[in-house]
């Protein structure tokens, strides 16, 4: 005789599905508009005119800077900027900030 297969518990499957959906919602991508706004608030109005956030990958925000003077100034404040960015993005985890000389327009 063939062995009978056990039926999975409906409640367990439902709980697992709810957890998966909850995790997917919490990993929602941050919009470009939100990043630009958070950067402007974190860096300040003057610094924001010399910079442009260009990407966010693996929780590291890459920002182009128009000259080495601003690059140095922002590099000194990197830890502070990361904290301000996290606050400005509603607690989304920002692991780091990558600053580089590049096009800002």
N, C-alpha and C positions, 0 to 999 in steps of 0.2 A: 504494500500500500504506500501511496505517496504521502509524505509528511504535509500536514496542514501549515500554511503560512499564517503567521500572526499578523493581525491587523494593527497598524500603527495607531497610537492614541491620537484622536482628533485634537484634543486640547494641546498636546505637545507640538504638533505640526503648526497649529494656529499661533502658539507662542513664538516658535522659531520664525515664522513668517513675519510676525509683528516686529520682532527684534531686527530682522534683516531690513525691513522697510524703514524702521526708525534710524538705523545706521546709515542707510543710503540718504535719507533726508538730512542728517547731520553733516554729511560730507558734501553738502551743496557747495557749488563753486561760488566764489565771491565775484561780483560783477566788476567790470572795468571801471564803471562810475564810482562804485564804493571804494575801490583801491585808490583812484585819483583823489577822491575827497579825503580819505584817511591820510594819504601821503601829504596833501596840502596842509592839513591840520597838524600833522606830526612834524614836518620839516619847517613849516612857517611859510608865509606868503612870499617873502623875498627869495628864499632858497627854492621854492617851488617853481619860480620863473626861470631858474637855471637848471632844472631837472625834469625828467620824464620817466615815470614807471613804465617799463616795457614788457615785463612778463613776471609771472609767479609760477614757480615749479617746485614741487616737493617742499612747499611752505617757505621758499626763499624768494624774496622780492628782488628783482633786478631793476636797477634804476640807472638811466643814462644821465650823465652830468656834462655840462658844456665846457668846463675848464678845470684845470688841476687845483686851483685855489678852492673852488667849491667842493671838489672831490675830497680834499684834505679836511676841510671844515666838517663835512658830513661824516667822514670816516671816524673822526674824533667822537662824534655823538651817536655812533652806530647802535650801541646798546640801548640808549635812551630812545632813539627812533623806533627800534623794534618794539619796545614796551608801548609806546604811544600808538603805533600801528595796530597792535593787538587790541588795544582799548578802542580805537577808532573803527575796527572791523567787528566789533561786538564779541570779542574774545576768541576769534578765529586764531589758531596757532600760527604764528610767524616765527620760524626757526632762525632766520637770518636775513641779512640785507647785503646784496652784492651791488657795489657801486662801480661804475666804469665810465670812462670818457666815451661819449657817443652823441649821436643826433638827438635833438630834443624837439624838433618841430614836426 
